[in-house]
Amino acid sequence: MAAASVVILGSVAPVSASAESLEPLQWSKCDGSGQRDARQECTTVFVPMDYSDPGGRKIGIAVSRIPSEKPGARRGALLLIPGGPGGSSLDEPSEKGQRLPKEVREAYDIIGFAPRGNTPSAPVDCGLDHADLATSRLRPWPAADGSITENMTAGRRMADACTHNGGEPLRHISTADNARDIDRIRAALGERRISAWGVSYGSYIGAVYSELFADRTDRIVLDSNLDPTGDLGRTQISRAWLAGFEQGVEDVFPEFARWASRPGNPDRVAPTPAKLRSVFLGLAARLDRQPLPWPGANPEVLNGTTLRQSMLDSFYDPDDFPKLAQLIRAARQGTVPPAPPAPPESLMQNAVAVGAATICNDSAWPTSAAVYEKSVADSRAKYPLTAGMPRNAMLCAAWPRPEQAPVRITDRGRSNIVLVQNERDVATPLTGARKLRAALGDRAVMVTVNSTGHDAYLENGNACGDATVSRFFAKGERPDHDFYCK
């Protein structure tokens, strides 16, 4: 990910947007179709493709806004930082932005943007094979016997495709570049300081921005938080994010097991929570040996790997527990439900390319298969539900070495950050969020929410956590210390 406020990333230092003369933004109706709020408008902010050459090629970052609903109460701008990597918040002022309480919508212009590489902000594309767009391929599940040979082969094939088809812009997609782009957006908006709500991967962008440009931040909320250090060390930070799924699945599975074994549940899978684990592991092993055809899916087969990936997908939101239970019930009977709908392939190609570039450019991954073989074997023994996937090789194992070092998140800077974190989160587990909290020191307080699912504020959290964050955004009332929202 990128540099600290006093650390230069390679030869790239933070560039001050406020030092440049910026023309007033020209806002107009947003391009494209969709159910947008009629008040949403769009513009483009031009930024350097390569911040080590600020006078060189420029790329356009698409930015959107819905102005404050009460100009007399306006405090400033609230930027919605999307997750992913590979996500966009360009339409979120019309979507999640409208779920914000009225007093927050009155206090801020709600700002969205498409991070560099995401359509329409200088979009990139790796031109991957259709089979390589399968989520169960992008998440590096080992073979049924634990072999990673195919993962290494697929990683090289996918990295080569990105190198060949992605071009120079792909080399300049990273968390540090996203943070610098945010500062250009802040300056173009005419804001001395900017507030932000960063979710999932967006929590890391928000933390990096707060490190690089601490004096330009107002009220910062980091939601569903990524580990900024990792048990693999800071030089492998993005690999540590993948490793977090080990604990994340273990944190959520007991909740699913209680739900899926409850008497009276029409999607009941097992008589007791304890029994459900053995049911799931037994079914996954059976499907590894005897896959079922699954027309319309990618891949068109339900095997142990696709079952495990379906579990992981369903754990992001407890509302999706029934989908997993129905899949388990059908598979035990030798049938399959209809294949889940897939987004348009062009959108997948773009999101995957941005995600791959970010993860691989942010930190170096080992290139030796032996490193992954040992890690996968250890993980499979300790965390059978995830079968070694979180410690396996992605295309980053064959990616060119990053040009910049990750940003070190420190306790130096303004004390204006609130972390909100669900206790049971499959993608950004509480263990990782606590490491971000520790790294920030007195700059932050953390609200831990007794809830299950990914995305806490206004999504899968609870009323206590939502009210705490809303008060902070609207009134600046930040808790004096960390606390637990029961």
Backbone torsions as a table, in degrees:
resi	resn	phi	psi	omega
1	MET	NA	-103.8	-174.8
2	ALA	-156.2	-140.4	-171.1
3	ALA	-102.3	161.4	172.3
4	ALA	-88.1	171.9	-173.8
5	SER	-62.1	-24.9	178.6
6	VAL	-115.9	5.0	-178.5
7	VAL	-107.4	132.7	178.3
8	ILE	-91.0	131.5	179.7
9	LEU	-84.9	106.7	-173.8
10	GLY	57.0	-120.2	177.7
11	SER	-104.6	12.1	-172.9
12	VAL	-104.9	117.0	175.9
13	ALA	-103.4	153.5	175.3
14	PRO	-54.8	134.8	-178.7
15	VAL	-103.4	129.2	-177.3
16	SER	-78.9	114.5	177.0
17	ALA	-73.2	-29.5	-176.5
18	SER	-68.8	-16.9	-179.6
19	ALA	-79.2	-11.6	-177.3
20	GLU	-96.9	152.8	174.2
21	SER	-84.0	123.6	-176.2
22	LEU	-115.9	133.5	176.7
23	GLU	-75.4	150.1	177.4
24	PRO	-57.4	141.6	-179.8
25	LEU	-71.4	143.8	176.9
26	GLN	-105.0	106.4	-177.8
27	TRP	-90.9	143.2	178.4
28	SER	-153.2	177.9	178.4
29	LYS	-60.9	139.9	-179.1
30	CYS	-70.8	142.8	176.9
31	ASP	-71.9	162.0	173.8
32	GLY	85.2	179.6	-178.1
33	SER	-106.8	178.9	178.9
34	GLY	131.2	163.9	-178.1
35	GLN	-88.5	76.5	179.4
36	ARG	-94.4	152.8	170.0
37	ASP	-61.9	136.8	-177.3
38	ALA	-61.8	-20.0	-178.9
39	ARG	-82.4	-13.9	-175.8
40	GLN	-71.1	135.9	177.7
41	GLU	-133.5	162.4	-172.0
42	CYS	-132.2	159.5	175.4
43	THR	-155.2	-178.3	178.3
44	THR	-129.9	133.6	174.6
45	VAL	-111.2	125.2	-177.9
46	PHE	-92.8	133.4	-175.6
47	VAL	-133.8	160.6	175.6
48	PRO	-66.8	136.5	171.9
49	MET	-63.9	-40.0	-178.4
50	ASP	-122.4	111.3	-176.2
51	TYR	-71.1	-12.2	172.7
52	SER	-79.0	-9.7	177.2
53	ASP	-132.6	68.6	-172.1
54	PRO	-62.0	-19.9	177.7
55	GLY	-90.0	0.6	-177.0
56	GLY	-86.4	-150.6	-174.2
57	ARG	-56.5	138.0	177.1
58	LYS	-107.2	149.6	173.4
59	ILE	-126.4	154.4	-178.0
60	GLY	-96.8	131.8	175.0
61	ILE	-105.4	119.6	179.7
62	ALA	-75.3	130.5	-176.8
63	VAL	-128.6	142.7	178.7
64	SER	-128.1	163.5	175.1
65	ARG	-157.4	153.4	161.6
66	ILE	-120.5	117.0	-175.2
67	PRO	-63.2	160.7	175.7
68	SER	-49.3	138.0	179.9
69	GLU	-78.3	-7.4	179.9
70	LYS	-146.8	85.1	-173.9
71	PRO	-50.1	-33.1	-179.8
72	GLY	-68.3	-19.8	179.6
73	ALA	-102.7	3.1	-173.6
74	ARG	-64.7	130.8	176.7
75	ARG	-98.9	-39.2	-176.6
76	GLY	172.1	-142.4	-177.5
77	ALA	-118.4	137.4	177.2
78	LEU	-114.7	111.7	-177.4
79	LEU	-90.0	128.8	175.2
80	LEU	-91.3	111.8	-177.6
81	ILE	-97.7	118.4	-173.0
82	PRO	-78.0	164.6	175.4
83	GLY	-87.5	-159.6	-178.1
84	GLY	131.6	-113.6	-5.0
85	PRO	-62.7	149.2	-175.8
86	GLY	117.3	1.9	179.0
87	GLY	-95.7	162.7	179.7
88	SER	-131.8	146.4	174.8
89	SER	-112.1	18.4	-172.7
90	LEU	-58.7	-38.1	179.7
91	ASP	-98.5	3.0	-175.8
92	GLU	-70.8	-24.6	171.8
93	PRO	-56.3	-31.6	178.1
94	SER	-84.8	-14.7	-174.4
95	GLU	-110.4	-97.1	-176.9
96	LYS	-62.6	-27.4	178.1
97	GLY	-60.6	-30.4	-179.3
98	GLN	-82.2	-6.3	172.4
99	ARG	-86.2	-10.7	176.4
100	LEU	-64.6	146.5	178.2
101	PRO	-58.9	154.5	-176.5
102	LYS	-56.6	-39.7	-177.4
103	GLU	-67.4	-25.6	175.2
104	VAL	-77.3	-41.7	178.7
105	ARG	-65.4	-27.5	176.2
106	GLU	-76.4	-31.0	-175.0
107	ALA	-79.8	-19.1	-172.0
108	TYR	-137.7	149.9	155.3
109	ASP	-73.6	128.8	179.4
110	ILE	-91.0	120.6	-171.4
111	ILE	-113.7	133.3	171.4
112	GLY	-120.8	166.4	175.5
113	PHE	-159.5	157.5	172.5
114	ALA	-100.7	109.0	-179.3
115	PRO	-57.4	155.4	-178.1
116	ARG	-49.0	137.8	-178.1
117	GLY	92.8	-28.6	178.1
118	ASN	-80.8	136.3	174.3
119	THR	-54.5	129.7	4.8
120	PRO	-101.2	21.5	-177.0
121	SER	-89.9	83.4	-178.5
122	ALA	49.4	60.6	-171.8
123	PRO	-62.1	146.1	178.5
124	VAL	-119.0	162.8	-175.7
125	ASP	-157.0	130.8	178.3
126	CYS	-89.9	-11.8	-178.3
127	GLY	62.0	44.3	-177.6
128	LEU	-73.6	154.0	172.0
129	ASP	-61.2	150.9	-179.7
130	HIS	-55.6	-42.0	-178.4
131	ALA	-62.9	-30.3	-179.2
132	ASP	-78.3	-6.1	175.3
133	LEU	-88.4	-5.0	177.3
134	ALA	-63.2	134.9	179.9
135	THR	-59.2	-35.4	179.6
136	SER	-72.8	-10.0	172.1
137	ARG	-93.5	-39.6	179.6
138	LEU	-67.4	-37.9	167.8
139	ARG	-82.3	121.7	-166.8
140	PRO	-81.0	73.0	177.7
141	TRP	-69.9	129.5	176.2
142	PRO	-67.6	170.2	172.6
143	ALA	-65.3	165.6	-176.2
144	ALA	-55.8	-31.5	-179.6
145	ASP	-90.4	5.0	-179.8
146	GLY	92.1	-1.7	179.8
147	SER	-66.0	144.0	178.3
148	ILE	-115.0	10.4	-177.3
149	THR	-55.9	-47.1	-179.1
150	GLU	-67.0	-33.5	177.9
151	ASN	-63.5	-42.6	179.0
152	MET	-64.9	-40.8	178.9
153	THR	-64.5	-46.0	179.8
154	ALA	-64.4	-39.4	179.3
155	GLY	-60.8	-43.5	178.2
156	ARG	-65.2	-42.1	-179.4
157	ARG	-62.8	-44.1	-177.4
158	MET	-71.5	-39.9	177.7
159	ALA	-64.3	-40.6	177.7
160	ASP	-62.4	-40.2	179.7
161	ALA	-63.8	-41.6	179.3
162	CYS	-65.9	-41.2	178.7
163	THR	-62.9	-41.5	-176.3
164	HIS	-75.1	-39.5	-171.8
165	ASN	-102.0	-19.9	-174.0
166	GLY	-83.4	-28.8	177.4
167	GLY	71.8	-172.0	-176.5
168	GLU	-60.0	-38.1	-179.5
169	PRO	-56.7	-31.0	-178.4
170	LEU	-64.5	-25.6	-178.7
171	ARG	-78.1	-9.4	-176.0
172	HIS	-118.7	35.6	174.3
173	ILE	-115.4	112.6	-178.5
174	SER	-157.2	169.2	178.1
175	THR	-64.6	-40.3	178.8
176	ALA	-61.5	-42.0	178.4
177	ASP	-65.8	-38.7	176.0
178	ASN	-61.0	-41.7	179.5
179	ALA	-63.8	-41.8	178.7
180	ARG	-65.9	-37.7	176.5
181	ASP	-62.3	-39.7	178.4
182	ILE	-59.9	-38.7	179.9
183	ASP	-68.4	-33.1	174.1
184	ARG	-65.5	-39.2	177.6
185	ILE	-63.3	-45.9	178.5
186	ARG	-54.5	-49.3	-177.6
187	ALA	-64.5	-41.3	-179.5
188	ALA	-65.0	-30.3	177.5
189	LEU	-75.3	-11.5	-178.9
190	GLY	79.2	22.9	-178.1
191	GLU	-98.8	130.2	175.0
192	ARG	-69.2	-36.4	175.8
193	ARG	-136.5	155.8	-178.7
194	ILE	-130.0	142.6	172.0
195	SER	-94.7	159.5	-176.5
196	ALA	-152.9	150.8	172.1
197	TRP	-126.1	103.3	-178.8
198	GLY	-105.4	127.8	-174.7
199	VAL	-116.8	133.8	176.2
200	SER	60.9	-122.3	175.4
201	TYR	-56.0	-31.4	176.5
202	GLY	-60.6	-24.7	175.4
203	SER	-65.4	-34.8	179.1
204	TYR	-73.5	-40.3	174.9
205	ILE	-58.5	-44.5	180.0
206	GLY	-61.5	-39.0	178.4
207	ALA	-67.3	-41.4	178.9
208	VAL	-66.7	-41.9	177.1
209	TYR	-60.9	-41.8	179.6
210	SER	-66.9	-21.4	176.5
211	GLU	-83.3	-45.8	-177.0
212	LEU	-74.8	-33.7	-172.4
213	PHE	-133.8	50.6	-172.7
214	ALA	-56.3	-38.8	-175.2
215	ASP	-75.6	-3.3	-179.9
216	ARG	-108.0	13.5	-179.9
217	THR	-104.1	146.6	177.0
218	ASP	-108.9	-91.8	178.3
219	ARG	-114.3	119.2	-172.7
220	ILE	-116.2	125.8	174.3
221	VAL	-117.1	123.5	177.4
222	LEU	-110.7	121.7	-166.3
223	ASP	-123.0	125.0	-179.9
224	SER	62.3	81.1	-157.1
225	ASN	-98.9	137.2	178.7
226	LEU	-85.6	146.5	176.3
227	ASP	-68.1	121.7	-178.6
228	PRO	-90.3	1.7	-178.1
229	THR	-125.6	-57.2	176.0
230	GLY	79.6	152.0	178.9
231	ASP	-74.1	-6.1	178.4
232	LEU	-96.1	-2.6	-179.5
233	GLY	95.3	156.0	-173.5
234	ARG	-64.2	-27.6	-179.3
235	THR	-71.8	-12.1	176.7
236	GLN	-122.9	39.7	-171.6
237	ILE	-60.8	-42.5	-178.0
238	SER	-70.1	-28.3	173.9
239	ARG	-67.6	-34.0	178.6
240	ALA	-66.6	-28.5	176.9
241	TRP	-62.2	-45.1	178.1
242	LEU	-60.7	-40.8	-179.6
243	ALA	-60.9	-25.2	-179.0
244	GLY	-62.1	-21.0	179.2
245	PHE	-63.6	-26.2	177.1
246	GLU	-53.6	-58.0	-177.3
247	GLN	-73.1	-34.8	180.0
248	GLY	-59.1	-44.7	178.5
249	VAL	-64.9	-41.1	179.2
250	GLU	-64.6	-32.0	179.0
251	ASP	-70.9	-35.8	-173.8
252	VAL	-91.4	-30.7	-174.1
253	PHE	-55.2	-42.4	178.9
254	PRO	-59.5	-33.8	177.1
255	GLU	-66.8	-43.4	176.3
256	PHE	-62.7	-41.7	-178.0
257	ALA	-63.3	-40.4	178.0
258	ARG	-64.5	-43.5	-179.9
259	TRP	-65.3	-45.1	-172.3
260	ALA	-79.9	-2.7	176.0
261	SER	-115.1	7.4	-175.9
262	ARG	-72.8	128.8	175.3
263	PRO	-58.9	138.7	-179.2
264	GLY	90.2	-11.3	177.7
265	ASN	-73.5	119.8	-179.4
266	PRO	-63.4	-18.8	178.3
267	ASP	-104.7	25.6	-178.6
268	ARG	-59.9	136.1	-174.5
269	VAL	-110.8	-33.6	-174.8
270	ALA	-146.0	158.6	-177.6
271	PRO	-73.6	-25.3	-179.5
272	THR	-141.3	157.5	176.1
273	PRO	-58.7	-40.0	-178.9
274	ALA	-63.0	-37.7	-178.9
275	LYS	-67.8	-29.9	-174.7
276	LEU	-63.4	-37.0	179.5
277	ARG	-60.1	-46.1	-179.9
278	SER	-67.8	-33.4	176.0
279	VAL	-61.9	-46.7	-177.8
280	PHE	-65.1	-48.7	-178.2
281	LEU	-64.2	-37.6	178.3
282	GLY	-66.0	-40.5	179.0
283	LEU	-67.3	-41.8	178.3
284	ALA	-59.9	-43.0	179.1
285	ALA	-64.5	-39.8	179.1
286	ARG	-64.6	-41.6	179.9
287	LEU	-70.6	-26.8	171.8
288	ASP	-61.2	-37.6	-178.6
289	ARG	-83.6	-36.7	-173.5
290	GLN	-134.3	78.9	-179.1
291	PRO	-64.5	156.5	176.3
292	LEU	-108.6	140.3	173.3
293	PRO	-61.4	141.0	179.8
294	TRP	-137.0	79.0	-175.8
295	PRO	-57.8	137.0	177.6
296	GLY	89.5	-12.5	178.1
297	ALA	-87.5	170.3	173.9
298	ASN	-130.6	107.3	-2.1
299	PRO	-73.5	165.2	-176.8
300	GLU	-84.3	53.3	-179.2
301	VAL	-155.2	140.3	171.8
302	LEU	-102.7	102.6	175.8
303	ASN	-118.2	-171.9	-179.0
304	GLY	-59.9	-37.8	-178.8
305	THR	-65.5	-47.1	-179.1
306	THR	-68.8	-29.4	173.7
307	LEU	-65.7	-45.6	179.5
308	ARG	-63.2	-40.1	178.0
309	GLN	-66.2	-37.2	176.9
310	SER	-63.1	-37.6	175.2
311	MET	-60.2	-49.7	-178.1
312	LEU	-60.2	-44.8	179.5
313	ASP	-59.8	-43.4	-176.6
314	SER	-69.7	-22.4	-176.7
315	PHE	-78.5	-8.7	176.8
316	TYR	-65.5	-30.1	-175.4
317	ASP	-145.4	122.1	180.0
318	PRO	-57.6	-22.1	176.1
319	ASP	-63.3	-16.8	179.7
320	ASP	-94.8	1.2	177.2
321	PHE	-55.5	-41.2	-179.9
322	PRO	-59.4	-35.0	179.0
323	LYS	-60.4	-43.6	179.8
324	LEU	-67.4	-42.8	180.0
325	ALA	-61.9	-41.7	179.8
326	GLN	-66.5	-35.0	176.7
327	LEU	-66.3	-43.0	179.1
328	ILE	-63.1	-46.1	-178.9
329	ARG	-61.9	-42.3	180.0
330	ALA	-66.6	-45.8	-177.1
331	ALA	-62.7	-34.9	178.2
332	ARG	-65.4	-24.1	177.5
333	GLN	-94.2	2.2	178.5
334	GLY	83.3	18.8	178.7
335	THR	-123.7	177.5	177.3
336	VAL	-136.8	148.1	172.1
337	PRO	-76.1	174.4	174.8
338	PRO	-57.6	145.4	179.7
339	ALA	-63.3	141.6	178.6
340	PRO	-65.0	145.8	-179.8
341	PRO	-67.1	146.1	178.7
342	ALA	-112.3	146.8	175.9
343	PRO	-68.6	164.0	177.3
344	PRO	-54.7	141.7	-175.1
345	GLU	-61.4	-32.9	179.5
346	SER	-62.8	-38.1	177.2
347	LEU	-67.4	-40.7	177.6
348	MET	-62.0	-46.1	-179.6
349	GLN	-57.2	-44.1	-178.2
350	ASN	-67.1	-48.7	-178.0
351	ALA	-63.2	-40.5	179.9
352	VAL	-65.9	-41.0	179.7
353	ALA	-62.9	-44.6	178.8
354	VAL	-65.1	-43.8	179.7
355	GLY	-61.5	-44.5	179.9
356	ALA	-63.9	-45.7	-178.7
357	ALA	-60.9	-43.7	-178.7
358	THR	-62.9	-51.3	-176.4
359	ILE	-63.3	-41.2	-175.9
360	CYS	-80.1	-30.3	178.3
361	ASN	-81.8	-19.6	-176.7
362	ASP	-74.8	-35.6	179.7
363	SER	-157.7	153.9	-176.2
364	ALA	-77.3	140.2	175.9
365	TRP	-108.5	150.3	175.2
366	PRO	-59.5	149.1	178.0
367	THR	-103.1	-12.1	-176.2
368	SER	-85.0	128.4	176.7
369	ALA	-61.5	-30.7	-177.4
370	ALA	-61.9	-35.7	178.8
371	VAL	-61.1	-46.3	-178.4
372	TYR	-72.0	-36.8	179.1
373	GLU	-58.0	-45.8	179.3
374	LYS	-67.7	-44.3	-179.1
375	SER	-61.8	-42.5	-179.5
376	VAL	-65.3	-43.7	179.7
377	ALA	-61.4	-43.6	179.0
378	ASP	-64.8	-41.6	-178.4
379	SER	-67.4	-41.0	179.5
380	ARG	-60.4	-36.5	-179.3
381	ALA	-71.5	-37.9	-174.9
382	LYS	-89.2	-32.5	-175.7
383	TYR	-128.9	75.6	-175.0
384	PRO	-63.5	-25.3	-179.1
385	LEU	-63.4	-33.9	-178.9
386	THR	-100.2	-1.2	165.2
387	ALA	53.7	27.1	176.6
388	GLY	91.7	-9.4	-177.0
389	MET	-54.1	-45.7	-173.5
390	PRO	-65.2	-12.6	179.8
391	ARG	-111.0	13.6	-172.7
392	ASN	-92.7	176.7	-177.1
393	ALA	-87.2	131.4	168.8
394	MET	-102.7	-175.5	178.0
395	LEU	-60.8	-17.0	178.6
396	CYS	-62.8	-22.2	178.1
397	ALA	-65.2	-20.7	179.6
398	ALA	-115.9	13.8	-176.6
399	TRP	-84.9	148.7	174.3
400	PRO	-57.2	145.9	-176.4
401	ARG	-61.4	134.7	-179.0
402	PRO	-59.5	147.9	-179.8
403	GLU	-86.7	-16.4	-177.0
404	GLN	-124.5	151.1	176.4
405	ALA	-87.9	156.6	177.9
406	PRO	-63.5	151.6	173.2
407	VAL	-71.0	138.3	173.6
408	ARG	-94.1	117.8	178.1
409	ILE	-79.1	128.3	-174.8
410	THR	-128.0	177.0	178.1
411	ASP	-93.5	16.7	179.8
412	ARG	-96.9	120.7	179.6
413	GLY	143.7	-175.7	-176.1
414	ARG	-68.6	146.0	177.4
415	SER	-91.5	78.7	-173.3
416	ASN	-142.6	32.6	-174.7
417	ILE	-121.6	133.9	171.3
418	VAL	-118.1	125.3	171.6
419	LEU	-97.2	131.5	173.6
420	VAL	-121.1	130.3	-168.0
421	GLN	-146.6	123.6	172.5
422	ASN	-69.0	145.6	-178.1
423	GLU	-68.2	-30.7	-177.6
424	ARG	-125.4	101.2	-174.0
425	ASP	-135.5	119.0	-173.6
426	VAL	-68.8	-34.3	-172.4
427	ALA	-93.7	-35.1	179.7
428	THR	-130.0	80.1	-173.5
429	PRO	-65.2	159.0	-178.1
430	LEU	-57.6	-33.7	179.7
431	THR	-59.2	-40.6	178.5
432	GLY	-71.8	-39.5	178.8
433	ALA	-60.6	-37.8	178.9
434	ARG	-63.9	-30.8	177.7
435	LYS	-70.9	-38.0	174.6
436	LEU	-64.5	-42.9	178.2
437	ARG	-58.4	-44.1	-179.6
438	ALA	-65.3	-39.7	-178.7
439	ALA	-64.6	-35.1	-177.7
440	LEU	-78.3	-19.5	178.1
441	GLY	58.3	-136.0	-176.5
442	ASP	-72.9	-3.0	176.8
443	ARG	-69.7	-19.2	-170.5
444	ALA	-135.4	158.9	162.7
445	VAL	-124.2	154.4	-179.2
446	MET	-122.1	130.9	175.0
447	VAL	-103.3	110.2	178.5
448	THR	-94.3	126.8	-171.6
449	VAL	-107.7	129.4	178.1
450	ASN	-75.9	79.1	-177.3
451	SER	-155.0	166.3	-177.3
452	THR	-120.0	135.1	176.4
453	GLY	127.9	166.8	179.1
454	HIS	-94.5	145.0	-173.6
455	ASP	73.4	111.8	-175.5
456	ALA	-93.0	-61.7	-171.6
457	TYR	-63.8	121.9	176.5
458	LEU	61.8	17.9	-177.9
459	GLU	-133.5	-85.2	-176.0
460	ASN	-112.0	17.5	-179.9
461	GLY	-90.3	-141.5	176.0
462	ASN	-141.5	173.8	-173.3
463	ALA	-62.0	-36.0	179.9
464	CYS	-63.3	-48.3	179.7
465	GLY	-65.1	-42.2	-179.9
466	ASP	-61.5	-44.1	-178.2
467	ALA	-65.1	-36.9	-179.7
468	THR	-64.6	-45.1	179.9
469	VAL	-67.8	-41.2	-179.3
470	SER	-62.5	-40.7	177.6
471	ARG	-62.8	-38.2	179.5
472	PHE	-64.7	-47.9	179.5
473	PHE	-62.6	-45.7	-171.5
474	ALA	-78.9	-39.3	-171.1
475	LYS	-121.4	-6.6	-178.0
476	GLY	75.7	14.4	-179.8
477	GLU	-83.9	103.7	-179.3
478	ARG	-105.0	137.0	179.0
479	PRO	-55.6	148.9	-179.7
480	ASP	-73.1	-21.0	-176.2
481	HIS	-155.7	167.9	176.5
482	ASP	-61.9	145.3	174.4
483	PHE	-152.9	170.0	-172.3
484	TYR	-111.7	124.8	178.4
485	CYS	-92.8	99.7	-175.3
486	LYS	-81.2	NA	NA
